[in-house]
Amino acid sequence: MSRPISSPVVLRVATGARSARIVQAGHERLIVTYSVRDDIAYVLTPPGEDPAAVLRAARLVLPDDTYEDLASHLGVSADWASE
């Protein structure tokens, strides 16, 4: 049984002419999904999840600009895997 999502945070990350929307909330498993229609990334993570693990999951579903916005929010370089 999964616990309810608590305290979701909607982040608006200004990137040039657009503003990415990232919804981040606590959850028992790592889940990253993206709504093309709404241009919103949803990131559900256990407390203290490694940012690199979040980005590995996000790389599979997010468009490049939203992925870069998320990496910036997590404090990790978008090209962390090549470092």
N, C-alpha and C positions, 0 to 999 in steps of 0.2 A: 504494500500500500504506500503510495507516495504521499509525502506531506504537502500541504498547500504552499503555493508560491507566496512568499512574504516580501513586502516592501519593494515592489518593482520600481526601478529608477529609469526614467526616460532621459536619455542624453541627447542633446543636439550638438553636433560637432560641425562647426563652420568650416567648409572647405571651398574656398573660392565663391562661386555663384550659387552653390547649393548647401544645404544643411542636412547631414545624415542623421537619421534617427536610430538610436540603439536602445532597446529595452533590455535592462539587465536585472536579474532577480536571482535569489538563492533557490536552490533545488538540490535534491539528493543525487542527481546524475548530471553530467555535462551534456547540454543540448544546445545546438546553435541552429537556427532556422531563419529563413528570409522570406518576407512577403514582397513579391515583385510589384503587386498592385499598389501597396502602400509605401514601398521603399523603406521598410523597417526591418532591422535585424533584431532578432530575439535571442538573448544569450542567458541561459539558465545554468548556473554553476554551483557546485558544492562550495561551502566556505573555504577560502584559502586555496582554491584550485590554481595550479601552475598556469600562468599566462601563455606559455608555449603550448600547453595542451589545448587551451581554448583556441588559439590561433590555428593549430593543426586541424581542429574540427571546423573552424570558420572558413578555412581555405577551400573546403569542399563545396560550400554553399553561397558564399558572399561574393558580390561583384568586387572588382579590384578596389574601387574608391571607398566602398563601405568597409572592406577588409582593412585598408590602410587607416581609416578612421578608428576602427576597433583597436588595432594595434597601438595607435597613439594613445587611446584612452587607457589601455592596459599598461602603458609605459614600456612597450617593447617595440623594437624596430620592425617594420613590416617585412623586412628581408632577414629576419632573425635566423632562419634556417641556413642561410649561406654564410653566416658570420662564424 
